[in-house]
Amino acid sequence: MKQFPSKESIISADRRIQPYIHRTPVLTSDTFNRMFGAFLFFKCENFQKVGAFKSRGAVNAVFSMDEEVVSAGVATHSSGNHAQALARAARLRTIPAYIVMPRNAPQVKIDAVRNYGGNITFCEPTLKAREETLKQVIEKTGATEVHPYDNYRIIEGQATCALELIEDAGAPDLLLCPVGGGGLLGGTALSANYFSRKTEVIACEPEGADDAYRSFKAGRLMPSINPKTIADGLLTSLGKRNFPIIMKYVKDIVTVSDRSIVEAMRLIYERMKIVIEPSSAVPLAALLENKVNVKGKTVGIILSGGNVDLKNLPF
């Protein structure tokens, strides 16, 4: 396996994607600072293009491909934010995007992918069906697969989120990040290592989808089996490329209950007046459960996205 993305490759990704993404704001809350006795800085990727950090990796992957490779298009299987982000990035580069989506994907996400010009192929809602259908689409079209998280170009792009946070708010003592497939966490851990050596990265994960926690403690990849959590963006198993980065550069992984996730989400809506999805609330839930000691520390928190069904809020 090749070397981890370098400091230089993350700086290059940062330059490459700047024309196509938002430099999202960093917000603070006096209420939360008092509540936890700490200085919290929220990196608001809920204000990112397509409503999530996934735009960073997708744009970096698509715009770092050679012309002859990329002309046939890009392809992935995803029912979520990566599908939208890849379709948008492909449109920006005027190439086709082939997206395999499960039949039961939410209509709002199907509409969004179509809106960005993605060519959708539906399949049964199993991982096996998704992978097999994607293989057939690639054989037919010659498109290049862009995996949602197990891809170094994606990891480099996601790393720019923490880089911006460090540049805009200074180097925090702690950096809290949700973990699903590990693209955002891997990138965050690399950026902390390269640009802010004093910062410790702690990943936060739902109890009902705790494969990263179990893998981290065991020192070997353990798959996610029947995950069940309200944080639907964190259901995937860790990627093979992400895991060694996480083992080397992440300080700890903690888990939280769905009840705390809902409470943290409600608090952010009430106190900060911003829309986030459940996955984004997981780091604050870790503070509510006292899973991380933040007293007197500066703490960066990545709010990963804001794509939530407003007709179906959990509180």
SEZA-264961 format. One line per field, with one value per residue (C-alpha): chain; residue number from 0; residue in one letter; x, y, z. Coordinates in pm, 1 decimal. Each point is the difference from the previous one (the first is absolute). Example, Ala and Ser with C-alpha at 12.3 -4.5 7.8 and 13.67 -1.06 7.14 Angstrom:
<sites>
ch = [A/A]
i = [0/1]
aa = [A/S]
c1 = [1230.0/137.0]
c2 = [-450.0/344.0]
c3 = [780.0/-66.0]
</sites>
This chain:
<sites>
ch = [A/A/A/A/A/A/A/A/A/A/A/A/A/A/A/A/A/A/A/A/A/A/A/A/A/A/A/A/A/A/A/A/A/A/A/A/A/A/A/A/A/A/A/A/A/A/A/A/A/A/A/A/A/A/A/A/A/A/A/A/A/A/A/A/A/A/A/A/A/A/A/A/A/A/A/A/A/A/A/A/A/A/A/A/A/A/A/A/A/A/A/A/A/A/A/A/A/A/A/A/A/A/A/A/A/A/A/A/A/A/A/A/A/A/A/A/A/A/A/A/A/A/A/A/A/A/A/A/A/A/A/A/A/A/A/A/A/A/A/A/A/A/A/A/A/A/A/A/A/A/A/A/A/A/A/A/A/A/A/A/A/A/A/A/A/A/A/A/A/A/A/A/A/A/A/A/A/A/A/A/A/A/A/A/A/A/A/A/A/A/A/A/A/A/A/A/A/A/A/A/A/A/A/A/A/A/A/A/A/A/A/A/A/A/A/A/A/A/A/A/A/A/A/A/A/A/A/A/A/A/A/A/A/A/A/A/A/A/A/A/A/A/A/A/A/A/A/A/A/A/A/A/A/A/A/A/A/A/A/A/A/A/A/A/A/A/A/A/A/A/A/A/A/A/A/A/A/A/A/A/A/A/A/A/A/A/A/A/A/A/A/A/A/A/A/A/A/A/A/A/A/A/A/A/A/A/A/A/A/A/A/A/A/A/A]
i = [0/1/2/3/4/5/6/7/8/9/10/11/12/13/14/15/16/17/18/19/20/21/22/23/24/25/26/27/28/29/30/31/32/33/34/35/36/37/38/39/40/41/42/43/44/45/46/47/48/49/50/51/52/53/54/55/56/57/58/59/60/61/62/63/64/65/66/67/68/69/70/71/72/73/74/75/76/77/78/79/80/81/82/83/84/85/86/87/88/89/90/91/92/93/94/95/96/97/98/99/100/101/102/103/104/105/106/107/108/109/110/111/112/113/114/115/116/117/118/119/120/121/122/123/124/125/126/127/128/129/130/131/132/133/134/135/136/137/138/139/140/141/142/143/144/145/146/147/148/149/150/151/152/153/154/155/156/157/158/159/160/161/162/163/164/165/166/167/168/169/170/171/172/173/174/175/176/177/178/179/180/181/182/183/184/185/186/187/188/189/190/191/192/193/194/195/196/197/198/199/200/201/202/203/204/205/206/207/208/209/210/211/212/213/214/215/216/217/218/219/220/221/222/223/224/225/226/227/228/229/230/231/232/233/234/235/236/237/238/239/240/241/242/243/244/245/246/247/248/249/250/251/252/253/254/255/256/257/258/259/260/261/262/263/264/265/266/267/268/269/270/271/272/273/274/275/276/277/278/279/280/281/282/283/284/285/286/287/288/289/290/291/292/293/294/295/296/297/298/299/300/301/302/303/304/305/306/307/308/309/310/311/312/313/314]
aa = [M/K/Q/F/P/S/K/E/S/I/I/S/A/D/R/R/I/Q/P/Y/I/H/R/T/P/V/L/T/S/D/T/F/N/R/M/F/G/A/F/L/F/F/K/C/E/N/F/Q/K/V/G/A/F/K/S/R/G/A/V/N/A/V/F/S/M/D/E/E/V/V/S/A/G/V/A/T/H/S/S/G/N/H/A/Q/A/L/A/R/A/A/R/L/R/T/I/P/A/Y/I/V/M/P/R/N/A/P/Q/V/K/I/D/A/V/R/N/Y/G/G/N/I/T/F/C/E/P/T/L/K/A/R/E/E/T/L/K/Q/V/I/E/K/T/G/A/T/E/V/H/P/Y/D/N/Y/R/I/I/E/G/Q/A/T/C/A/L/E/L/I/E/D/A/G/A/P/D/L/L/L/C/P/V/G/G/G/G/L/L/G/G/T/A/L/S/A/N/Y/F/S/R/K/T/E/V/I/A/C/E/P/E/G/A/D/D/A/Y/R/S/F/K/A/G/R/L/M/P/S/I/N/P/K/T/I/A/D/G/L/L/T/S/L/G/K/R/N/F/P/I/I/M/K/Y/V/K/D/I/V/T/V/S/D/R/S/I/V/E/A/M/R/L/I/Y/E/R/M/K/I/V/I/E/P/S/S/A/V/P/L/A/A/L/L/E/N/K/V/N/V/K/G/K/T/V/G/I/I/L/S/G/G/N/V/D/L/K/N/L/P/F]
c1 = [0.0/136.0/105.0/-260.7/-90.7/278.9/-8.1/70.6/-283.6/-248.2/124.4/-38.2/-353.0/-83.2/110.6/-170.7/-345.1/-17.6/-175.8/-275.5/-86.8/-87.4/254.5/-252.6/-28.7/123.4/-264.6/17.9/-267.1/32.0/-274.3/196.1/327.9/-160.0/-178.9/321.9/258.7/190.6/52.1/-184.8/48.5/-255.4/110.0/-329.7/7.5/-380.3/53.4/217.5/-99.7/-255.3/-35.1/292.3/380.2/-23.7/31.0/366.1/107.5/-217.7/133.9/358.6/-38.7/-167.6/231.7/321.4/-72.2/173.1/-215.4/14.5/-93.9/-283.3/-164.9/-199.8/-141.8/-1.6/-213.6/-91.0/-267.3/-151.7/-341.4/122.9/216.6/282.9/-241.8/-100.2/356.2/140.0/-281.5/65.2/378.7/-45.5/-234.4/260.1/253.7/-260.8/32.8/-267.6/-65.7/-153.0/-157.5/-131.2/-269.6/-214.0/-367.3/-99.5/222.0/-189.7/-171.1/160.4/347.1/-99.3/-132.3/320.5/224.0/-216.3/11.6/381.1/-19.5/81.0/-100.5/-170.8/-20.1/-220.5/75.4/-119.5/85.2/288.2/373.8/46.9/-255.7/154.0/351.7/-110.3/-211.6/286.8/233.8/-244.2/-34.1/380.4/41.2/-262.2/116.4/373.9/-54.3/247.1/-123.6/24.9/-54.8/-175.9/283.7/249.0/194.2/306.4/-122.1/-324.0/194.2/219.7/-308.5/-167.7/324.9/-46.0/-289.7/224.7/272.9/-241.2/-112.6/361.0/73.8/-314.1/-31.0/356.1/129.2/-247.9/100.2/-257.7/-170.5/-324.4/-128.1/-279.1/103.8/-180.4/215.0/294.5/69.7/-64.3/169.8/305.8/37.2/-55.5/264.1/253.4/-63.1/40.3/328.4/138.8/-131.5/-64.7/217.8/-136.5/-358.5/-142.7/-269.0/-288.0/-259.7/-362.8/-227.7/-354.6/-23.4/-223.2/262.6/322.0/224.1/266.1/8.7/28.1/261.1/204.8/0.5/75.7/268.5/-158.7/-287.2/-333.3/-297.0/-323.2/-273.5/-363.6/75.4/-296.5/16.2/-180.8/333.2/-60.0/318.4/214.1/-128.1/287.8/298.7/347.3/201.2/324.5/197.4/-149.7/61.9/384.6/-15.6/-250.5/208.7/309.3/-135.4/-328.7/28.0/-325.9/-348.7/-303.3/-360.7/-328.4/-367.3/-264.6/-181.0/301.3/34.4/-360.2/52.7/322.1/-174.5/-288.7/242.5/184.4/-329.7/-116.5/321.9/188.2/-305.3/149.8/-120.0/213.4/-56.3/25.1/355.0/120.6/-131.6/204.9/307.8/-214.4/-180.9/340.5/34.3/-353.7/96.6/333.1/185.1/271.1/166.3/-16.4/19.9/206.3/98.9/-49.2/-201.9/-66.7/-322.7/-77.2/-371.4/13.6/-323.9/-354.2/-196.5/-295.0/-365.1/-165.3/-338.9/145.9/208.3/69.7/-94.2]
c2 = [0.0/341.8/261.8/205.2/333.9/247.5/351.4/128.2/-201.4/148.0/354.0/-76.9/-132.3/317.8/214.5/-226.4/3.8/364.4/133.7/-262.7/-19.1/231.0/89.7/-72.0/217.6/-87.5/86.0/25.3/-15.6/167.0/-230.6/-313.8/147.4/58.6/-336.1/-197.4/236.7/2.5/206.4/-170.2/81.6/-151.5/-52.6/28.9/-242.4/10.7/320.0/-182.8/-59.2/-287.9/53.4/-213.8/-37.5/-264.6/275.3/44.4/-356.1/-36.1/320.5/-94.3/-350.2/117.6/296.1/-194.8/-259.8/11.8/114.5/-331.9/-197.4/227.9/55.2/-324.9/128.6/-103.4/-252.8/-96.5/-166.3/222.9/96.5/306.4/308.2/-155.2/-71.0/366.0/125.4/-220.5/89.1/370.3/-33.2/-187.3/268.5/265.5/-189.8/-71.3/-377.6/-263.4/-132.1/-347.6/-51.2/-335.2/55.7/-247.5/-1.7/112.6/312.2/308.6/182.6/328.9/-153.3/-152.0/340.3/172.1/-240.1/52.0/374.5/-13.6/-198.5/-344.5/-308.3/-226.8/-380.4/-152.9/-329.7/-211.1/151.2/-234.1/64.6/-300.3/137.9/346.4/-130.7/-237.4/267.0/249.0/-258.0/-42.7/378.6/42.2/-285.6/160.6/362.4/-15.3/245.6/21.5/-102.3/265.1/-173.7/214.1/-29.6/-280.0/217.7/217.2/289.3/5.5/-4.6/291.1/202.2/-70.6/97.8/359.3/43.1/-29.6/200.0/293.8/-33.8/16.1/298.8/192.5/-79.9/-92.0/-339.5/-158.6/-231.7/-251.9/-61.7/-200.4/-165.5/-248.6/-330.0/-222.7/-123.7/201.3/238.8/312.6/-146.0/-118.3/339.1/184.7/-211.1/64.3/376.5/9.4/-191.9/224.1/342.8/-11.3/-252.8/87.1/-85.2/-336.2/-147.1/-188.3/-177.1/-26.1/-283.2/-122.3/-303.1/-173.5/25.2/-41.0/-186.8/274.8/-12.6/-380.9/2.0/268.1/-193.1/-334.4/140.3/-171.9/81.0/-128.9/39.5/174.5/-263.2/115.3/352.7/186.0/369.9/323.5/131.8/-145.2/154.7/-218.5/-347.9/-107.1/-214.7/155.0/-0.5/-197.1/313.5/200.0/-249.0/16.6/382.1/-9.7/-251.3/216.7/353.4/-17.9/23.9/-174.9/-100.2/38.1/-112.3/171.5/-96.6/102.0/177.4/228.0/55.2/124.2/221.9/148.2/59.4/178.5/215.3/111.4/91.8/190.8/174.2/50.3/33.9/-221.8/-314.7/-312.4/-368.9/-259.8/-106.3/356.0/-8.3/-304.0/196.3/230.2/-310.6/-126.8/316.2/-42.9/-352.0/116.7/-242.0/260.7/225.3/351.0/215.0/312.8/-119.1/139.5/-250.9/-12.0/-181.3/-91.2/29.9/-234.8/87.5/131.1/-231.6/-92.7/-66.6/301.2/-179.4/-275.6/164.6/-232.6/253.8]
c3 = [0.0/-88.1/253.0/182.7/-162.1/69.9/140.4/-352.2/-155.1/250.9/-75.0/-374.3/58.5/192.6/-297.5/-254.2/159.3/115.0/-312.2/31.6/370.8/288.8/264.3/272.6/311.1/348.2/261.1/378.8/270.1/341.4/126.9/-90.9/125.7/340.8/-3.6/-52.0/151.4/-328.6/-315.7/-285.4/-368.9/-239.7/-361.1/-190.5/-292.0/8.7/-205.1/-255.5/-364.5/-9.7/375.1/117.8/12.9/-275.9/-262.3/95.4/-77.0/-309.3/-159.0/84.5/-147.3/-322.1/-62.8/66.1/-272.7/-339.2/-292.6/-188.8/313.9/108.3/-339.0/32.9/327.2/363.5/184.9/355.3/208.4/264.5/128.1/183.2/-4.7/-206.3/-286.8/-15.8/46.4/-278.4/-241.1/65.1/-38.4/-329.2/-130.2/85.9/-210.8/-271.5/18.3/70.0/352.4/36.8/340.2/123.8/262.7/195.4/-97.3/348.7/1.4/122.3/-287.0/109.3/-58.4/-334.5/-110.1/113.5/-197.4/-310.3/55.2/-17.5/-325.2/137.6/-202.4/253.7/-15.5/269.4/173.7/291.3/341.4/85.8/-12.2/-230.9/-249.0/15.5/-68.7/-279.1/-170.7/20.0/-158.2/-291.5/-45.7/-8.2/-250.9/-224.7/24.8/70.9/286.0/289.1/345.3/270.6/332.3/264.2/256.2/-80.3/-244.1/68.4/-218.4/198.3/329.6/-118.3/-85.9/333.3/177.4/-119.8/243.9/308.5/-176.8/-39.0/361.9/121.9/-225.2/102.2/372.4/97.8/110.8/244.2/284.3/-119.3/-332.8/10.7/-313.8/-81.0/-158.7/-251.9/-288.9/129.9/-290.0/207.9/308.0/-193.6/-165.6/328.6/175.5/-279.1/7.2/379.6/-32.0/-276.9/97.9/376.6/181.3/345.2/-102.9/105.9/-226.7/160.9/-213.0/108.5/-108.9/72.4/232.8/-254.8/-276.1/196.8/-245.9/7.3/381.1/-0.7/-277.7/178.9/330.4/-168.4/-232.1/-300.5/-234.2/130.1/-236.3/83.1/42.9/-7.6/122.9/146.8/80.8/-71.3/-137.4/-347.3/-141.9/230.2/-87.2/-226.7/99.3/17.5/-323.1/-38.9/-89.3/285.8/279.7/17.1/-1.5/286.9/198.2/-35.9/48.6/194.7/379.6/87.8/-119.1/225.2/-48.5/85.2/24.4/-251.8/284.0/53.0/-376.7/-17.0/306.1/-148.2/-332.7/173.7/201.4/-314.6/-170.2/309.5/99.6/-326.4/-228.7/-269.3/-178.9/44.5/-67.8/281.4/-99.7/65.2/357.4/104.8/126.5/216.8/129.0/117.9/212.0/139.1/109.4/147.0/-227.6/-69.7/258.4/-148.6/317.9/-68.6/-348.3/-349.7/-198.9/-374.6/-94.6/-360.4/-82.5/-297.2/-181.0/2.4/-230.0/217.7/-76.1/163.1/-4.8/214.4/274.7/295.0/269.5]
</sites>
